[in-house]
Each structure stands twice: as C-alpha cells, then as structure tokens.
C-alpha cells in the first residue's frame, strides 16, 4: 500500500537532547516496511560531504528527474522559472539539514516488467568531525552501508583532509558492513563542485584527475583503502563548474538562475545517474539483491547506531592534532606574509597615505583578530581545553609578531618623519647662509663686521634648534638631545665655514680701502711735486702716466697675493673693485696733469711771442707773418727756456742736498 500523505523529507536519523544519534523507527516502518514496497528491490541514493556545499540542492533536482522517470515522461529538471523544492536548502552559508533525511515516498521505477523502489537520502554532519567525532563516524558509516549509490560532494578539489576522512570512513564501513552482512560500499561517485575549468568537465577529464590525485597514495599504507577504491571499479568521478552568480544570494534555485554551462553539465550528470540506477540496486555481502523489508529490519534489529568506534576515535584525535597544528602553521605563515608585505610597502604608506603608527597598529590588530577568528573556527575536535590552548598559543604568537612589527614600523615611521624635519631645518638654515652669501658685499660695504654676522647666524641657528626640538617625534629625551646636539654641531660647522670666508673677504675689502688711501697720498705727492712752473716742463704726460700705471700694477699684484683662501668669483669682484678705483683716480690725475702741462707750454710760447713782436714794433696783422718768419728763433728760445729751467731745477736740488748733508 502506497503512503497517502504528500511526499516530503523526514528524518531517518536525528540527534536527541543529549546530542546522541537516534534512529527514527517510525520512519523506518513508513519507508521500508509498509505496503507493497517492502518486497521490492531497493536502491538508495545518498549524498555526504561538507555542509553548505549544495548537497540538498543537487538532490532536489534528482527528485525532479526521478519523478519524470517514475511517471514515464521524458527526463527533465523542471520548468526554467520553477522554484526549487524538496529537501530544505539555502544558498550561501546557512546550513539547514541535520542528521539523515529521507524522502518519505520512494520512486517506483519499472524496467522490463520489474519494479524497483528508489530512495533519496540527504545527510548533514558526515564530514563535520570537529563538532562530534562519534556522530561523524556513525553518520558516515551508516551512509556508506545504507547507500547503493553514494555521492561524495567535494568543493573545488580533493584535499588531503578529505582523503584522510574518506580513508577512515571506508574503514568504518568495512567493519560495520562485515558485522551486519552489508556491503561496505557499492558505488562511490566523487562529485567535484565549482571545478575551475568548465571546458574540461568530461568523464575522461574526471578520471584523469582522480588518477593524478591518487598516484602518490598507492605506496602509502595510510591511504590503502582510498587508493584502492578510487582507482577501482566501485568509484568514478564527475566535475561540475561554478553555477554562476545568479545562485549565490537570494536565489530560489531556478534553472534560469544558472549559467548555461553549469545547467547543461548538471542535466547530463543527473540524467546519466537516473538512467543507470538499475545497475545500483542494493545487495548484501553475497551479492544478492536486497528488498526494502530486509534493509528496514537490519536497521531496526541490528542497531547500527550503537556500535562503538573507540579505536577510530583515537585515530581521529591524532588526525585532529595534526590538522590543527598544520592549520596553525599555515595561519602563522600567512600572517607573517602580510606583515612582510606591509614592511616592503612601508615607505609608500608613509609617503603616500601617511599611515601613522596608531593606524598601522589598528590595521595589523584587525588582521590578527581575523586570522585568530578563522583559526578558531577551523579547529577540529570537541576538546574544549585543547581548543583553548591552541587559541591561546596562536594569540600569543600573533601578539608577539604584531608588537614587533608595530615597533619596527613606528621606529621607521618616526625616523622618516624626523629625517624629513631634519632636512627641512637644515634647508631653512642653508637659506639663511645663502641670503648672507648673496648680500655679502652689500654688508661689507655697510661695514658689517664678521662678529656681527656670526652673531646673527647664531641667533637664527638657536631659533631653528628650538623648532627642531619641538618637531621631533617618537623618541625619548636622550635621543632628542643627541639629535639636537648633532644639529647644533652641523650649524656650528656651517657658521664657522661661512664666517671664515666672510672674514677673508671683509679683510680684503679693508685692504682695498687702505690701498685706495695710500694711492690717494701718492697722487697728492705727485701733484705737489709737479705744481711749480718749471717741474711739469721736465716730465711729459706720457711719462707721468706710465709711472702711475707702474704704481697701480704694484698695488694690484700685492693685493692679489693677499687673497689666498678666497674663491675665484670673490677674488675677481675684489680685484675689479680695486682696479676700477685705481684706474679712475689714475685717469683723473693724468687728465688734469696733461691739461696743466699743455696750458703752461702754451703760456710760455705766448709770452715769448709777445715779447718778440713788441720788440720789433709790428702791427697785429704783420705780427702773424713775423711769427712765422721768426719760428726758428722761437723754437730756439723755447728750447733754451726748457734747458735753463732744467738747470735751475738741478741747481736747486743740488743746493737742497748739500744743505741736508752739511747742516
């Protein structure tokens, strides 16, 4: 007799208030022992795997295909816009299935006049070892020996952890099956979800992937059952790509929400599975087909759930220890990688985003908290004390790394800031020096003494030292004092260098003024000596000019020899300044002397001419002719006057010298 109630998912195995697994005998009675179905051969499709990986989603589409097959209609996954129903499921991170659920109404399939009852089972917790070892083992073992077609739902790829679990579960199933005369495993389908390459999802691709993953396990005795099973006739593999973003959030599981590639591959996978179900009827260890009643009685009478798995639990504890240690080392390595990356980017952070040490500490603390939280969630096992120990160990490790990183970053950050401040202060002082350099000759012309320049620069340096002391960050008083003293020494060197140079230029300028005064005295003496009537007649202007030039060159040579230690540019300015002054005074004197010389010569010539003409009593007109006629005589008279003047001067000189020698 067929159940009259609407088909729905009911719990075959559940957890009681104490957290122990319990078999629902009424569900066993309803599904396997009542009515006509009790004598039918049975096929059980069961899915195990991690939670929140789409097990219930997959089974609901299998229900649709089985419904078509039962009713004799062409296989279909339903209408494009039909919301997905059946086993409770949720997209994303929400888990809904607990224990083992079974579809209350079997699908009666007919083949060549023979009927078969097909049940669909959904499990939750079969791979959730970290919540309860005993429940995990029992659910996994029960799923394996109950099913005739077991789907191991895996995300992305077969990882070492899943290989370890599968090895244990196969061992459990082997022991339990032997005890209750059931095959440990009839058929295992490894279903890889979210496969990375949608273009290579065929059977051969899947087979090649499994052989590649198990190649290194063949000689490892700890993976004997996994290697033999996955490479043997009882196992195959299927690959399904990611279903697309349409199924990620808020989806009702519609076909229209799927990417086309995923939809086509899902359809082919389910149609193949449903089409081959007659090859997967449930059998006992002797290979005889089992009926629903036989399977139900085994479940009720043999009490598989009460079987103890203590030896395997000890093995799981060892596995937990290994996995937890491996996860902790991975977290440590990842956190160290994050800190290493931030250290490389530290200069960019300081210059570009100006991340302060407090901000960096907050960022690193946030990352450390996330790493610690993720590790805490990943800890396997139900030993609270062990979990607390592991969390504390990792927390202390992360805190130590965080403290060291932040200390180093703070040192580098403030070192960078203090370095920039030091450069700014030095630049400001260099500006002061440069300004003094640019107005150096202006200051010297105003008579500003080197002592005054030194005082002004010292005052500016002291103000900058106070500013520098105030802007130093992240260091203690001792380090601050050392840096200030270092800056003070730098200022002193700069001041000493500049003031030494300024003093030399200042002294050179003083030498210019002294030379100018000496030259002025020399010219005055020269003027005095040539002030009488006859003295200018003894030295012509060109001789006087040559004599003064010689004296000017003597001054310039002596001055240039005194400019040692002054740079080339300043030397040129100083020499040009002195030369310009000397040349100007020389030119003025020589011009005046030449003018006096010409005037006196003309006066002598005029006087002689007048005397001659007066003696002859000539008229003015006739005097011109007479002057021309008497030119030879005039020249003789002028020459004689010069000679007489020379003799007079020499005589007077001789008289003066005798008076000095014979007082």
C-alpha positions, 0 to 999 in steps of 0.5 A, a space after each residue: 500500500 502506497 503512503 497517502 500523505 504528500 511526499 516530503 523529507 523526514 528524518 531517518 536519523 536525528 540527534 536527541 537532547 543529549 546530542 546522541 544519534 537516534 534512529 527514527 523507527 517510525 520512519 523506518 516502518 513508513 519507508 521500508 516496511 509498509 505496503 507493497 514496497 517492502 518486497 521490492 528491490 531497493 536502491 538508495 541514493 545518498 549524498 555526504 560531504 561538507 555542509 553548505 556545499 549544495 548537497 540538498 540542492 543537487 538532490 532536489 533536482 534528482 527528485 525532479 528527474 526521478 519523478 519524470 522517470 517514475 511517471 514515464 515522461 521524458 527526463 527533465 529538471 523542471 520548468 526554467 522559472 520553477 522554484 526549487 523544492 524538496 529537501 530544505 536548502 539555502 544558498 550561501 552559508 546557512 546550513 539547514 539539514 541535520 542528521 539523515 533525511 529521507 524522502 518519505 515516498 520512494 520512486 517506483 521505477 519499472 524496467 522490463 516488467 520489474 519494479 524497483 523502489 528508489 530512495 533519496 537520502 540527504 545527510 548533514 554532519 558526515 564530514 563535520 568531525 570537529 563538532 562530534 567525532 562519534 556522530 561523524 563516524 556513525 553518520 558516515 558509516 551508516 551512509 556508506 552501508 545504507 547507500 547503493 549509490 553514494 555521492 561524495 560532494 567535494 568543493 573545488 578539489 580533493 584535499 588531503 583532509 578529505 582523503 584522510 576522512 574518506 580513508 577512515 570512513 571506508 574503514 568504518 564501513 568495512 567493519 560495520 558492513 562485515 558485522 551486519 552482512 552489508 556491503 561496505 560500499 557499492 558505488 562511490 561517485 566523487 562529485 567535484 563542485 565549482 571545478 575551475 575549468 568548465 571546458 574540461 568537465 568530461 568523464 575522461 577529464 574526471 578520471 584523469 584527475 582522480 588518477 593524478 590525485 591518487 598516484 602518490 597514495 598507492 605506496 602509502 599504507 595510510 591511504 590503502 583503502 582510498 587508493 584502492 577504491 578510487 582507482 577501482 571499479 566501485 568509484 568514478 568521478 564527475 566535475 561540475 563548474 561554478 553555477 554562476 552568480 545568479 545562485 549565490 544570494 537570494 536565489 530560489 534555485 531556478 534553472 534560469 538562475 544558472 549559467 548555461 554551462 553549469 545547467 547543461 553539465 548538471 542535466 547530463 550528470 543527473 540524467 546519466 545517474 537516473 538512467 543507470 540506477 538499475 545497475 545500483 540496486 542494493 545487495 548484501 555481502 553475497 551479492 544478492 539483491 536486497 528488498 526494502 523489508 530486509 534493509 528496514 529490519 537490519 536497521 531496526 534489529 541490528 542497531 547500527 547506531 550503537 556500535 562503538 568506534 573507540 579505536 577510530 576515535 583515537 585515530 581521529 584525535 591524532 588526525 585532529 592534532 595534526 590538522 590543527 597544528 598544520 592549520 596553525 602553521 599555515 595561519 602563522 605563515 600567512 600572517 607573517 606574509 602580510 606583515 612582510 608585505 606591509 614592511 616592503 610597502 612601508 615607505 609608500 604608506 608613509 609617503 603616500 597615505 601617511 599611515 601613522 603608527 596608531 593606524 598601522 597598529 589598528 590595521 595589523 590588530 584587525 588582521 590578527 583578530 581575523 586570522 585568530 577568528 578563522 583559526 578558531 573556527 577551523 579547529 577540529 575536535 570537541 576538546 574544549 581545553 585543547 581548543 583553548 590552548 591552541 587559541 591561546 598559543 596562536 594569540 600569543 604568537 600573533 601578539 608577539 609578531 604584531 608588537 614587533 612589527 608595530 615597533 619596527 614600523 613606528 621606529 621607521 615611521 618616526 625616523 622618516 618623519 624626523 629625517 624629513 624635519 631634519 632636512 627641512 631645518 637644515 634647508 631653512 638654515 642653508 637659506 639663511 647662509 645663502 641670503 648672507 652669501 648673496 648680500 655679502 658685499 652689500 654688508 661689507 660695504 655697510 661695514 658689517 663686521 664678521 662678529 656681527 654676522 656670526 652673531 646673527 647666524 647664531 641667533 637664527 641657528 638657536 631659533 631653528 634648534 628650538 623648532 627642531 626640538 619641538 618637531 621631533 617625534 617618537 623618541 625619548 629625551 636622550 635621543 632628542 638631545 643627541 639629535 639636537 646636539 648633532 644639529 647644533 654641531 652641523 650649524 656650528 660647522 656651517 657658521 664657522 665655514 661661512 664666517 671664515 670666508 666672510 672674514 677673508 673677504 671683509 679683510 680684503 675689502 679693508 685692504 682695498 680701502 687702505 690701498 685706495 688711501 695710500 694711492 690717494 697720498 701718492 697722487 697728492 705727492 705727485 701733484 705737489 711735486 709737479 705744481 711749480 712752473 718749471 717741474 711739469 716742463 721736465 716730465 711729459 704726460 706720457 711719462 707721468 702716466 706710465 709711472 702711475 700705471 707702474 704704481 697701480 700694477 704694484 698695488 694690484 699684484 700685492 693685493 692679489 697675493 693677499 687673497 689666498 683662501 678666497 674663491 675665484 668669483 670673490 677674488 675677481 669682484 675684489 680685484 675689479 673693485 680695486 682696479 676700477 678705483 685705481 684706474 679712475 683716480 689714475 685717469 683723473 690725475 693724468 687728465 688734469 696733469 696733461 691739461 696743466 702741462 699743455 696750458 703752461 707750454 702754451 703760456 710760455 710760447 705766448 709770452 715769448 711771442 709777445 715779447 718778440 713782436 713788441 720788440 720789433 714794433 709790428 702791427 697785429 696783422 704783420 705780427 702773424 707773418 713775423 711769427 712765422 718768419 721768426 719760428 726758428 728763433 722761437 723754437 730756439 728760445 723755447 728750447 733754451 727756456 726748457 734747458 735753463 729751467 732744467 738747470 735751475 731745477 738741478 741747481 736747486 736740488 743740488 743746493 737742497 742736498 748739500 744743505 741736508 748733508 752739511 747742516 
